[in-house]
Amino acid sequence: MVHSNSHSISPDSQNKRRLALVLSFSSLYLIAEVTGRILTKSLALLAYAVNTINDIGGLALAPIAIKLAERLSNSRRT
């Protein structure tokens, strides 16, 4: 028995959408951390905010890596 998948959204685009959603939530979380840091003058929240910036940086690089991986091979790239 052969099963065909005919979804309107490809798994790749769904994963990209999820990645964008996680990036958005992380950015909102960063704003909350910075706001909490300003209001409470907490050094711990500042440390968490810096860690979140690193996470957001990695998440921001992921779409670039996906684009590079999706490129077709040619004589220069195999």
C-alpha positions in Angstrom: 0.0 0.0 0.0 1.4 3.4 -1.1 0.7 6.4 1.0 1.0 9.8 -0.5 1.3 13.0 1.5 -0.5 15.9 0.0 -0.4 18.6 2.6 -0.9 22.2 1.8 2.0 23.2 3.9 5.3 21.4 3.4 7.2 20.1 6.5 10.1 22.5 5.7 7.9 25.6 5.7 6.2 24.4 8.9 9.5 24.0 10.6 10.6 27.5 9.4 7.4 28.9 10.8 8.0 27.2 14.1 11.5 28.6 14.2 10.2 32.1 13.6 7.7 31.6 16.4 10.4 30.5 18.8 12.5 33.5 17.8 9.5 35.8 18.4 8.7 34.3 21.8 12.4 34.5 22.8 12.5 38.2 21.8 9.4 38.9 23.9 11.0 37.1 26.8 14.1 39.2 26.4 12.1 42.4 26.5 10.4 41.1 29.7 13.8 40.3 31.2 15.2 43.7 30.4 12.1 45.5 31.7 12.2 43.4 34.9 15.9 44.2 35.2 15.2 48.0 34.9 12.3 47.9 37.4 14.0 45.8 40.0 17.7 46.6 39.4 18.4 42.9 39.5 21.8 41.8 38.3 20.5 38.2 37.9 18.0 39.3 35.4 20.7 41.1 33.5 22.7 37.9 33.4 19.6 36.0 32.1 19.0 38.7 29.5 22.6 38.3 28.2 22.1 34.5 28.0 18.8 35.1 26.1 20.6 37.4 23.6 23.0 34.5 22.9 20.0 32.1 22.3 18.4 34.6 20.0 21.6 35.0 18.1 21.7 31.2 17.5 18.1 31.2 16.5 18.7 34.1 14.1 21.5 32.1 12.4 19.4 29.0 11.9 17.4 30.4 8.9 20.6 31.3 7.2 21.9 27.8 7.7 18.7 26.4 6.3 18.9 28.6 3.2 22.5 27.5 2.6 21.6 23.8 3.1 18.7 24.1 0.6 21.0 25.3 -2.2 21.4 22.8 -5.0 24.7 21.3 -5.6 26.8 22.2 -8.7 30.4 21.7 -9.8 31.6 24.0 -7.1 29.3 22.7 -4.3 28.8 19.0 -4.0 
